[in-house]
């Protein structure tokens, strides 16, 4: 189970960090503070992923940050839904 938890923690960290970077860049470019808040939340999820991974590698590093695989998988699913929303294009307007 440790290997699965490590993999999910790495996946959560990577996906969240990439989306946080995109959100921060978009916030700066468009001047929308809501995008900055979303980027901050994703950065927070990336931090949770890092701490969960450090706990799995060595309990001395992560301390009380043990996270079970199911909550980590739910966080990865939430970030994956954001990816789908980002990738999926807008529906085309019907031609008159």
N, CA, C and O atoms as CSV, one atom per row, in Angstrom:
chain,resi,resn,atom,element,x,y,z
A,1,UNK,N,N,0.809,-1.185,0.000
A,1,UNK,CA,C,0.000,0.000,0.000
A,1,UNK,C,C,0.862,1.262,0.000
A,1,UNK,O,O,0.422,2.310,-0.472
A,2,UNK,N,N,2.072,1.170,0.520
A,2,UNK,CA,C,2.936,2.341,0.567
A,2,UNK,C,C,3.301,2.827,-0.828
A,2,UNK,O,O,3.328,4.033,-1.073
A,3,UNK,N,N,3.581,1.906,-1.744
A,3,UNK,CA,C,3.954,2.302,-3.088
A,3,UNK,C,C,2.790,3.009,-3.778
A,3,UNK,O,O,3.000,3.991,-4.490
A,4,UNK,N,N,1.576,2.527,-3.577
A,4,UNK,CA,C,0.396,3.169,-4.153
A,4,UNK,C,C,0.216,4.569,-3.578
A,4,UNK,O,O,-0.069,5.509,-4.320
A,5,UNK,N,N,0.378,4.717,-2.278
A,5,UNK,CA,C,0.238,6.022,-1.632
A,5,UNK,C,C,1.316,6.981,-2.130
A,5,UNK,O,O,1.034,8.156,-2.368
A,6,UNK,N,N,2.539,6.496,-2.289
A,6,UNK,CA,C,3.609,7.345,-2.806
A,6,UNK,C,C,3.299,7.817,-4.219
A,6,UNK,O,O,3.489,8.989,-4.545
A,7,UNK,N,N,2.820,6.898,-5.058
A,7,UNK,CA,C,2.482,7.249,-6.435
A,7,UNK,C,C,1.368,8.283,-6.482
A,7,UNK,O,O,1.452,9.251,-7.238
A,8,UNK,N,N,0.328,8.088,-5.685
A,8,UNK,CA,C,-0.793,9.031,-5.678
A,8,UNK,C,C,-0.336,10.388,-5.148
A,8,UNK,O,O,-0.777,11.419,-5.655
A,9,UNK,N,N,0.534,10.410,-4.143
A,9,UNK,CA,C,1.038,11.676,-3.603
A,9,UNK,C,C,1.863,12.424,-4.645
A,9,UNK,O,O,1.756,13.644,-4.764
A,10,UNK,N,N,2.678,11.703,-5.392
A,10,UNK,CA,C,3.471,12.331,-6.450
A,10,UNK,C,C,2.553,12.867,-7.546
A,10,UNK,O,O,2.762,13.967,-8.058
A,11,UNK,N,N,1.543,12.086,-7.897
A,11,UNK,CA,C,0.595,12.510,-8.916
A,11,UNK,C,C,-0.151,13.764,-8.469
A,11,UNK,O,O,-0.321,14.694,-9.259
A,12,UNK,N,N,-0.595,13.802,-7.227
A,12,UNK,CA,C,-1.288,14.976,-6.700
A,12,UNK,C,C,-0.374,16.195,-6.713
A,12,UNK,O,O,-0.796,17.285,-7.097
A,13,UNK,N,N,0.854,16.018,-6.304
A,13,UNK,CA,C,1.797,17.130,-6.270
A,13,UNK,C,C,2.046,17.688,-7.666
A,13,UNK,O,O,1.993,18.899,-7.880
A,14,UNK,N,N,2.313,16.810,-8.595
A,14,UNK,CA,C,2.621,17.255,-9.956
A,14,UNK,C,C,1.453,17.939,-10.644
A,14,UNK,O,O,1.602,19.027,-11.201
A,15,UNK,N,N,0.290,17.300,-10.605
A,15,UNK,CA,C,-0.876,17.887,-11.265
A,15,UNK,C,C,-1.259,19.219,-10.637
A,15,UNK,O,O,-1.560,20.178,-11.348
A,16,UNK,N,N,-1.250,19.282,-9.315
A,16,UNK,CA,C,-1.620,20.515,-8.628
A,16,UNK,C,C,-0.619,21.631,-8.900
A,16,UNK,O,O,-1.006,22.782,-9.098
A,17,UNK,N,N,0.656,21.294,-8.909
A,17,UNK,CA,C,1.682,22.312,-9.147
A,17,UNK,C,C,1.579,22.880,-10.561
A,17,UNK,O,O,1.734,24.084,-10.763
A,18,UNK,N,N,1.319,22.017,-11.531
A,18,UNK,CA,C,1.180,22.488,-12.917
A,18,UNK,C,C,-0.021,23.410,-13.047
A,18,UNK,O,O,0.083,24.481,-13.644
A,19,UNK,N,N,-1.162,23.007,-12.494
A,19,UNK,CA,C,-2.351,23.847,-12.583
A,19,UNK,C,C,-2.196,25.129,-11.770
A,19,UNK,O,O,-2.709,26.174,-12.171
A,20,UNK,N,N,-1.506,25.070,-10.644
A,20,UNK,CA,C,-1.277,26.285,-9.851
A,20,UNK,C,C,-0.426,27.274,-10.635
A,20,UNK,O,O,-0.674,28.479,-10.591
A,21,UNK,N,N,0.568,26.777,-11.347
A,21,UNK,CA,C,1.406,27.646,-12.165
A,21,UNK,C,C,0.604,28.282,-13.291
A,21,UNK,O,O,0.750,29.473,-13.566
A,22,UNK,N,N,-0.242,27.488,-13.943
A,22,UNK,CA,C,-1.090,28.019,-15.012
A,22,UNK,C,C,-2.063,29.053,-14.449
A,22,UNK,O,O,-2.278,30.103,-15.056
A,23,UNK,N,N,-2.649,28.755,-13.292
A,23,UNK,CA,C,-3.585,29.684,-12.676
A,23,UNK,C,C,-2.926,30.984,-12.265
A,23,UNK,O,O,-3.508,32.055,-12.436
A,24,UNK,N,N,-1.717,30.907,-11.724
A,24,UNK,CA,C,-0.998,32.121,-11.326
A,24,UNK,C,C,-0.647,32.973,-12.546
A,24,UNK,O,O,-0.761,34.198,-12.508
A,25,UNK,N,N,-0.220,32.318,-13.624
A,25,UNK,CA,C,0.107,33.063,-14.841
A,25,UNK,C,C,-1.142,33.710,-15.437
A,25,UNK,O,O,-1.094,34.851,-15.897
A,26,UNK,N,N,-2.248,32.990,-15.428
A,26,UNK,CA,C,-3.494,33.544,-15.954
A,26,UNK,C,C,-4.000,34.692,-15.087
A,26,UNK,O,O,-4.534,35.676,-15.599
A,27,UNK,N,N,-3.832,34.562,-13.788
A,27,UNK,CA,C,-4.248,35.629,-12.882
A,27,UNK,C,C,-3.452,36.903,-13.140
A,27,UNK,O,O,-4.001,38.005,-13.146
A,28,UNK,N,N,-2.175,36.735,-13.349
A,28,UNK,CA,C,-1.327,37.888,-13.620
A,28,UNK,C,C,-1.660,38.508,-14.971
A,28,UNK,O,O,-1.687,39.730,-15.116
A,29,UNK,N,N,-1.914,37.651,-15.957
A,29,UNK,CA,C,-2.168,38.156,-17.306
A,29,UNK,C,C,-3.519,38.850,-17.404
A,29,UNK,O,O,-3.629,39.918,-18.006
A,30,UNK,N,N,-4.553,38.243,-16.810
A,30,UNK,CA,C,-5.893,38.793,-16.947
A,30,UNK,C,C,-6.295,39.689,-15.785
A,30,UNK,O,O,-7.354,40.315,-15.836
A,31,UNK,N,N,-5.491,39.764,-14.753
A,31,UNK,CA,C,-5.791,40.630,-13.624
A,31,UNK,C,C,-7.017,40.201,-12.829
A,31,UNK,O,O,-7.697,41.038,-12.236
A,32,UNK,N,N,-7.301,38.904,-12.813
A,32,UNK,CA,C,-8.469,38.380,-12.095
A,32,UNK,C,C,-8.002,37.712,-10.808
A,32,UNK,O,O,-7.269,36.724,-10.842
A,33,UNK,N,N,-8.426,38.254,-9.685
A,33,UNK,CA,C,-7.962,37.718,-8.403
A,33,UNK,C,C,-8.562,36.348,-8.105
A,33,UNK,O,O,-8.000,35.594,-7.310
A,34,UNK,N,N,-9.688,36.010,-8.724
A,34,UNK,CA,C,-10.283,34.688,-8.496
A,34,UNK,C,C,-9.370,33.582,-8.998
A,34,UNK,O,O,-9.260,32.527,-8.374
A,35,UNK,N,N,-8.721,33.823,-10.120
A,35,UNK,CA,C,-7.772,32.838,-10.632
A,35,UNK,C,C,-6.589,32.680,-9.684
A,35,UNK,O,O,-6.051,31.584,-9.531
A,36,UNK,N,N,-6.191,33.768,-9.056
A,36,UNK,CA,C,-5.120,33.703,-8.064
A,36,UNK,C,C,-5.518,32.886,-6.851
A,36,UNK,O,O,-4.701,32.145,-6.303
A,37,UNK,N,N,-6.770,33.014,-6.425
A,37,UNK,CA,C,-7.249,32.218,-5.297
A,37,UNK,C,C,-7.292,30.730,-5.646
A,37,UNK,O,O,-6.940,29.882,-4.826
A,38,UNK,N,N,-7.722,30.425,-6.857
A,38,UNK,CA,C,-7.727,29.021,-7.299
A,38,UNK,C,C,-6.297,28.497,-7.356
A,38,UNK,O,O,-6.031,27.367,-6.946
A,39,UNK,N,N,-5.381,29.312,-7.861
A,39,UNK,CA,C,-3.974,28.902,-7.921
A,39,UNK,C,C,-3.425,28.669,-6.514
A,39,UNK,O,O,-2.646,27.741,-6.299
A,40,UNK,N,N,-3.825,29.504,-5.561
A,40,UNK,CA,C,-3.393,29.313,-4.179
A,40,UNK,C,C,-3.923,28.021,-3.590
A,40,UNK,O,O,-3.205,27.317,-2.880
A,41,UNK,N,N,-5.181,27.705,-3.881
A,41,UNK,CA,C,-5.755,26.448,-3.398
A,41,UNK,C,C,-5.058,25.239,-4.004
A,41,UNK,O,O,-4.827,24.243,-3.318
A,42,UNK,N,N,-4.725,25.323,-5.276
A,42,UNK,CA,C,-4.005,24.226,-5.920
A,42,UNK,C,C,-2.581,24.105,-5.386
A,42,UNK,O,O,-2.059,22.998,-5.260
A,43,UNK,N,N,-1.962,25.215,-5.077
A,43,UNK,CA,C,-0.631,25.164,-4.462
A,43,UNK,C,C,-0.707,24.516,-3.083
A,43,UNK,O,O,0.195,23.779,-2.685
A,44,UNK,N,N,-1.786,24.794,-2.358
A,44,UNK,CA,C,-2.002,24.155,-1.059
A,44,UNK,C,C,-2.145,22.640,-1.224
A,44,UNK,O,O,-1.581,21.878,-0.439
A,45,UNK,N,N,-2.892,22.199,-2.236
A,45,UNK,CA,C,-3.007,20.760,-2.502
A,45,UNK,C,C,-1.658,20.155,-2.875
A,45,UNK,O,O,-1.356,19.025,-2.490
A,46,UNK,N,N,-0.850,20.896,-3.619
A,46,UNK,CA,C,0.492,20.408,-3.960
A,46,UNK,C,C,1.327,20.257,-2.694
A,46,UNK,O,O,2.096,19.303,-2.568
A,47,UNK,N,N,1.183,21.182,-1.764
A,47,UNK,CA,C,1.902,21.077,-0.488
A,47,UNK,C,C,1.470,19.862,0.312
A,47,UNK,O,O,2.299,19.198,0.934
A,48,UNK,N,N,0.182,19.568,0.299
A,48,UNK,CA,C,-0.309,18.366,0.981
A,48,UNK,C,C,0.281,17.117,0.339
A,48,UNK,O,O,0.658,16.171,1.031
A,49,UNK,N,N,0.359,17.121,-0.983
A,49,UNK,CA,C,0.968,15.990,-1.679
A,49,UNK,C,C,2.430,15.805,-1.321
A,49,UNK,O,O,2.892,14.677,-1.147
A,50,UNK,N,N,3.160,16.908,-1.210
A,50,UNK,CA,C,4.577,16.834,-0.831
A,50,UNK,C,C,4.723,16.268,0.573
A,50,UNK,O,O,5.549,15.386,0.809
A,51,UNK,N,N,3.913,16.780,1.517
A,51,UNK,CA,C,4.014,16.295,2.899
A,51,UNK,C,C,3.602,14.827,3.011
A,51,UNK,O,O,4.204,14.071,3.773
A,52,UNK,N,N,2.579,14.420,2.255
A,52,UNK,CA,C,2.167,13.010,2.273
A,52,UNK,C,C,3.274,12.122,1.707
A,52,UNK,O,O,3.527,11.033,2.222
A,53,UNK,N,N,3.934,12.592,0.644
A,53,UNK,CA,C,5.035,11.815,0.072
A,53,UNK,C,C,6.203,11.729,1.045
A,53,UNK,O,O,6.790,10.661,1.219
A,54,UNK,N,N,6.541,12.846,1.680
A,54,UNK,CA,C,7.645,12.822,2.643
A,54,UNK,C,C,7.341,11.890,3.815
A,54,UNK,O,O,8.242,11.231,4.335
A,55,UNK,N,N,6.076,11.834,4.230
A,55,UNK,CA,C,5.724,10.924,5.318
A,55,UNK,C,C,5.879,9.472,4.885
A,55,UNK,O,O,6.315,8.631,5.670
A,56,UNK,N,N,5.528,9.180,3.650
A,56,UNK,CA,C,5.669,7.801,3.169
A,56,UNK,C,C,7.125,7.408,3.011
A,56,UNK,O,O,7.492,6.263,3.277
A,57,UNK,N,N,7.960,8.347,2.580
A,57,UNK,CA,C,9.378,8.051,2.399
A,57,UNK,C,C,10.052,7.864,3.750
A,57,UNK,O,O,10.789,6.901,3.958
A,58,UNK,N,N,9.795,8.789,4.664
A,58,UNK,CA,C,10.363,8.710,5.995
A,58,UNK,C,C,9.432,9.407,6.973
A,58,UNK,O,O,9.207,10.611,6.844
A,59,UNK,N,N,8.888,8.693,7.940
A,59,UNK,CA,C,7.974,9.324,8.904
A,59,UNK,C,C,8.607,10.475,9.674
A,59,UNK,O,O,7.887,11.293,10.248
A,60,UNK,N,N,9.918,10.559,9.701
A,60,UNK,CA,C,10.577,11.670,10.386
A,60,UNK,C,C,10.333,12.996,9.668
A,60,UNK,O,O,10.235,14.040,10.313
A,61,UNK,N,N,10.233,12.961,8.332
A,61,UNK,CA,C,10.053,14.193,7.564
A,61,UNK,C,C,8.613,14.676,7.606
A,61,UNK,O,O,8.363,15.857,7.848
A,62,UNK,N,N,7.675,13.787,7.374
A,62,UNK,CA,C,6.280,14.194,7.264
A,62,UNK,C,C,5.586,14.383,8.582
A,62,UNK,O,O,4.586,15.096,8.656
A,63,UNK,N,N,6.088,13.765,9.623
A,63,UNK,CA,C,5.466,13.884,10.940
A,63,UNK,C,C,4.024,13.423,10.939
A,63,UNK,O,O,3.737,12.292,10.547
A,64,UNK,N,N,3.123,14.266,11.364
A,64,UNK,CA,C,1.715,13.856,11.471
A,64,UNK,C,C,0.940,13.965,10.158
A,64,UNK,O,O,-0.291,13.975,10.179
A,65,UNK,N,N,1.618,14.045,9.038
A,65,UNK,CA,C,0.942,14.255,7.767
A,65,UNK,C,C,0.666,12.963,7.016
A,65,UNK,O,O,0.738,12.928,5.787
A,66,UNK,N,N,0.354,11.916,7.739
A,66,UNK,CA,C,-0.003,10.666,7.079
A,66,UNK,C,C,-1.388,10.827,6.467
A,66,UNK,O,O,-2.344,11.187,7.154
A,67,UNK,N,N,-1.483,10.559,5.192
A,67,UNK,CA,C,-2.753,10.655,4.490
A,67,UNK,C,C,-3.021,9.302,3.859
A,67,UNK,O,O,-2.160,8.741,3.181
A,68,UNK,N,N,-4.215,8.785,4.083
A,68,UNK,CA,C,-4.587,7.486,3.526
A,68,UNK,C,C,-4.722,7.604,2.009
A,68,UNK,O,O,-4.921,8.701,1.487
A,69,UNK,N,N,-4.615,6.484,1.304
A,69,UNK,CA,C,-4.701,6.540,-0.157
A,69,UNK,C,C,-6.049,7.042,-0.684
A,69,UNK,O,O,-6.096,7.691,-1.728
A,70,UNK,N,N,-7.130,6.752,0.016
A,70,UNK,CA,C,-8.444,7.157,-0.494
A,70,UNK,C,C,-8.592,8.682,-0.519
A,70,UNK,O,O,-9.000,9.214,-1.552
A,71,UNK,N,N,-8.280,9.424,0.568
A,71,UNK,CA,C,-8.373,10.882,0.453
A,71,UNK,C,C,-7.415,11.469,-0.584
A,71,UNK,O,O,-7.744,12.453,-1.247
A,72,UNK,N,N,-6.239,10.871,-0.723
A,72,UNK,CA,C,-5.322,11.343,-1.759
A,72,UNK,C,C,-5.908,11.112,-3.140
A,72,UNK,O,O,-5.808,11.972,-4.016
A,73,UNK,N,N,-6.518,9.953,-3.334
A,73,UNK,CA,C,-7.124,9.651,-4.631
A,73,UNK,C,C,-8.291,10.597,-4.914
A,73,UNK,O,O,-8.493,10.997,-6.061
A,74,UNK,N,N,-9.054,10.958,-3.896
A,74,UNK,CA,C,-10.143,11.917,-4.091
A,74,UNK,C,C,-9.607,13.293,-4.470
A,74,UNK,O,O,-10.194,13.980,-5.306
A,75,UNK,N,N,-8.510,13.694,-3.867
A,75,UNK,CA,C,-7.897,14.974,-4.232
A,75,UNK,C,C,-7.379,14.938,-5.662
A,75,UNK,O,O,-7.514,15.919,-6.392
A,76,UNK,N,N,-6.787,13.817,-6.072
A,76,UNK,CA,C,-6.321,13.671,-7.453
A,76,UNK,C,C,-7.502,13.719,-8.408
A,76,UNK,O,O,-7.403,14.318,-9.479
A,77,UNK,N,N,-8.623,13.097,-8.037
A,77,UNK,CA,C,-9.817,13.129,-8.885
A,77,UNK,C,C,-10.349,14.554,-9.028
A,77,UNK,O,O,-10.784,14.942,-10.112
A,78,UNK,N,N,-10.320,15.332,-7.955
A,78,UNK,CA,C,-10.783,16.721,-8.030
A,78,UNK,C,C,-9.885,17.543,-8.953
A,78,UNK,O,O,-10.378,18.351,-9.740
A,79,UNK,N,N,-8.578,17.343,-8.859
A,79,UNK,CA,C,-7.647,18.060,-9.731
A,79,UNK,C,C,-7.811,17.587,-11.167
A,79,UNK,O,O,-7.710,18.387,-12.097
A,80,UNK,N,N,-8.062,16.303,-11.358
A,80,UNK,CA,C,-8.276,15.776,-12.712
A,80,UNK,C,C,-9.532,16.382,-13.336
A,80,UNK,O,O,-9.558,16.634,-14.541
A,81,UNK,N,N,-10.567,16.618,-12.538
A,81,UNK,CA,C,-11.762,17.279,-13.062
A,81,UNK,C,C,-11.452,18.704,-13.512
A,81,UNK,O,O,-12.024,19.185,-14.490
A,82,UNK,N,N,-10.556,19.372,-12.808
A,82,UNK,CA,C,-10.131,20.702,-13.249
A,82,UNK,C,C,-9.378,20.615,-14.579
A,82,UNK,O,O,-9.542,21.474,-15.445
A,83,UNK,N,N,-8.555,19.576,-14.738
A,83,UNK,CA,C,-7.863,19.380,-16.005
A,83,UNK,C,C,-8.848,19.164,-17.137
A,83,UNK,O,O,-8.688,19.735,-18.216
A,84,UNK,N,N,-9.869,18.343,-16.903
A,84,UNK,CA,C,-10.871,18.084,-17.938
A,84,UNK,C,C,-11.591,19.379,-18.302
A,84,UNK,O,O,-11.832,19.649,-19.479
A,85,UNK,N,N,-11.933,20.180,-17.293
A,85,UNK,CA,C,-12.586,21.457,-17.567
A,85,UNK,C,C,-11.677,22.394,-18.348
A,85,UNK,O,O,-12.154,23.175,-19.172
A,86,UNK,N,N,-10.372,22.324,-18.097
A,86,UNK,CA,C,-9.429,23.176,-18.803
A,86,UNK,C,C,-9.246,22.717,-20.247
A,86,UNK,O,O,-9.161,23.547,-21.152
A,87,UNK,N,N,-9.185,21.425,-20.467
A,87,UNK,CA,C,-8.918,20.886,-21.802
A,87,UNK,C,C,-10.159,20.915,-22.683
A,87,UNK,O,O,-10.076,21.189,-23.880
A,88,UNK,N,N,-11.287,20.635,-22.092
A,88,UNK,CA,C,-12.517,20.570,-22.878
A,88,UNK,C,C,-12.868,21.948,-23.414
A,88,UNK,O,O,-12.931,22.924,-22.666
A,89,UNK,N,N,-13.091,22.011,-24.691
A,89,UNK,CA,C,-13.401,23.301,-25.307
A,89,UNK,C,C,-14.863,23.684,-25.103
A,89,UNK,O,O,-15.705,22.873,-24.718
A,90,UNK,N,N,-15.114,24.920,-25.372
A,90,UNK,CA,C,-16.487,25.404,-25.300
A,90,UNK,C,C,-17.277,24.815,-26.457
A,90,UNK,O,O,-16.728,24.580,-27.533
A,91,UNK,N,N,-18.574,24.574,-26.237
A,91,UNK,CA,C,-19.364,24.063,-27.372
A,91,UNK,C,C,-19.494,25.150,-28.438
A,91,UNK,O,O,-19.636,26.334,-28.133
A,92,UNK,N,N,-19.441,24.721,-29.672
A,92,UNK,CA,C,-19.545,25.670,-30.775
A,92,UNK,C,C,-20.982,26.141,-30.904
A,92,UNK,O,O,-21.932,25.370,-30.772
A,93,UNK,N,N,-21.107,27.424,-31.164
A,93,UNK,CA,C,-22.444,27.992,-31.355
A,93,UNK,C,C,-22.973,27.526,-32.713
A,93,UNK,O,O,-22.240,27.484,-33.701
A,94,UNK,N,N,-24.249,27.183,-32.737
A,94,UNK,CA,C,-24.798,26.734,-34.015
A,94,UNK,C,C,-24.807,27.866,-35.044
A,94,UNK,O,O,-25.069,29.023,-34.713
A,95,UNK,N,N,-24.520,27.515,-36.280
A,95,UNK,CA,C,-24.498,28.498,-37.346
A,95,UNK,C,C,-25.920,28.848,-37.753
A,95,UNK,O,O,-26.764,27.962,-37.883
A,96,UNK,N,N,-26.192,30.139,-37.957
A,96,UNK,CA,C,-27.571,30.509,-38.373
A,96,UNK,C,C,-27.837,30.223,-39.812
A,96,UNK,O,O,-28.938,30.478,-40.299
